[in-house]
Amino acid sequence: MSSTSAPTPLIGVIVCSSRQPRVCPQIAALVTSTIENWTSTSSDSPPRAKLQLIDLAVWNLPMFDEPTIPSQIKNYCDYAQPHTRAWSQEIQKYAGFIFILPQYNWGYPAVIKNAIDYLFNEWRAKPAMIVSYGGHGGTKSAGQLRQVLDGVNMNVAETMPALAFPDRTVLVKAAKGDDLNLGEESRIWTEERKDIYKAFEDLMALVSKTL
Ligand SMILES: Cc1cc2nc3c(=O)[nH]c(=O)nc-3n(C[C@H](O)[C@H](O)[C@H](O)COP(=O)(O)O)c2cc1C
């Protein structure tokens, strides 16, 4: 018998650091497992989504090199560069995005601004949530990215979880890209994991309005 239920929305989890070594993939794994393993106490039907990683280090886009302003492009075939056409097709696939965002010098890494600037209509009206991390949680980085996402007309979830490295030992480990032991058994960021799920609920409420 065929099912009439709506398809599960596909959400892109964007790894916004490209340096080697780095901890961003570990933070992305923590966010993904928090969402996937959350046991809702407040809802019988918690939001469902398929989460898929988009690693900017793997995409390795060159510095923006399109001749036309992306907001003027209505069809991805009209981009001049093959890497832009591929990036456009990738971003078109998703109903919404989770940005996993470090803070660099009180701002966000250049690699994510470059990746955003390549496109416009692919981002427009799509819901997003931002999870930042850093010595103090990366809130300056998150605030700046939020402004940019507003600029490409995305709908950003109000809840913006900020993961502060608990002490200098973890900060030094993160800088070296060491294993931060963020697995299921870890007690780190217990409260912040609630924020992650709240932000995800915000995100999925925005996604449901677009389907
Ligand atoms: C270029 C650079 C600048 C940084 N600036 C900040 C900063 O402004 N605030 C902060 O809390 N941490 C800062 N850090 C430390 C990062 O939070 C930490 O290295 C983290 O591991 C970066 O994420 P990544 O490993 O995924 O790249 C900076 C790190 C780098 C590489």
The ligand as an SDF file (V2000), in Angstrom:
LIG
                    3D

 31 33  0  0  0  0  0  0  0  0999 V2000
   42.3970   32.1590   12.6210 C   0  0  0  0  0  0  0  0  0  0  0  0
   41.7820   31.8300   13.9490 C   0  0  0  0  0  0  0  0  0  0  0  0
   41.2290   32.8260   14.7200 C   0  0  0  0  0  0  0  0  0  0  0  0
   40.5930   32.5290   15.9300 C   0  0  0  0  0  0  0  0  0  0  0  0
   39.9170   33.5030   16.6110 N   0  0  0  0  0  0  0  0  0  0  0  0
   39.1460   33.1640   17.6680 C   0  0  0  0  0  0  0  0  0  0  0  0
   38.2480   34.1070   18.2580 C   0  0  0  0  0  0  0  0  0  0  0  0
   38.1180   35.2470   17.8480 O   0  0  0  0  0  0  0  0  0  0  0  0
   37.5190   33.7060   19.3170 N   0  0  0  0  0  0  0  0  0  0  0  0
   37.5720   32.4250   19.7990 C   0  0  0  0  0  0  0  0  0  0  0  0
   36.8660   32.1100   20.7510 O   0  0  0  0  0  0  0  0  0  0  0  0
   38.3920   31.5160   19.2630 N   0  0  0  0  0  0  0  0  0  0  0  0
   39.1640   31.8560   18.2080 C   0  0  0  0  0  0  0  0  0  0  0  0
   39.9760   30.9140   17.6180 N   0  0  0  0  0  0  0  0  0  0  0  0
   40.0700   29.5770   18.2310 C   0  0  0  0  0  0  0  0  0  0  0  0
   39.0240   28.6480   17.6500 C   0  0  0  0  0  0  0  0  0  0  0  0
   37.8100   28.7800   18.3630 O   0  0  0  0  0  0  0  0  0  0  0  0
   39.4730   27.2070   17.7100 C   0  0  0  0  0  0  0  0  0  0  0  0
   40.7720   27.0800   17.1370 O   0  0  0  0  0  0  0  0  0  0  0  0
   38.5630   26.2540   16.9660 C   0  0  0  0  0  0  0  0  0  0  0  0
   39.1370   24.9790   17.0200 O   0  0  0  0  0  0  0  0  0  0  0  0
   38.3360   26.6790   15.5090 C   0  0  0  0  0  0  0  0  0  0  0  0
   37.4680   25.7870   14.8490 O   0  0  0  0  0  0  0  0  0  0  0  0
   38.0480   24.7420   13.7640 P   0  0  0  0  0  0  0  0  0  0  0  0
   39.0670   23.8940   14.4780 O   0  0  0  0  0  0  0  0  0  0  0  0
   36.8620   23.9450   13.3650 O   0  0  0  0  0  0  0  0  0  0  0  0
   38.6440   25.5470   12.6530 O   0  0  0  0  0  0  0  0  0  0  0  0
   40.6060   31.2020   16.4150 C   0  0  0  0  0  0  0  0  0  0  0  0
   41.1940   30.1900   15.6380 C   0  0  0  0  0  0  0  0  0  0  0  0
   41.7670   30.4900   14.4210 C   0  0  0  0  0  0  0  0  0  0  0  0
   42.3330   29.3710   13.5770 C   0  0  0  0  0  0  0  0  0  0  0  0
  1  2  1  0
  2  3  1  0
  2 30  2  0
  3  4  2  0
  4  5  1  0
  4 28  1  0
  5  6  2  0
  6  7  1  0
  6 13  1  0
  7  8  2  0
  7  9  1  0
  9 10  1  0
 10 11  2  0
 10 12  1  0
 12 13  2  0
 13 14  1  0
 14 15  1  0
 14 28  1  0
 15 16  1  0
 16 17  1  0
 16 18  1  0
 18 19  1  0
 18 20  1  0
 20 21  1  0
 20 22  1  0
 22 23  1  0
 23 24  1  0
 24 25  2  0
 24 26  1  0
 24 27  1  0
 28 29  2  0
 29 30  1  0
 30 31  1  0
M  END
$$$$
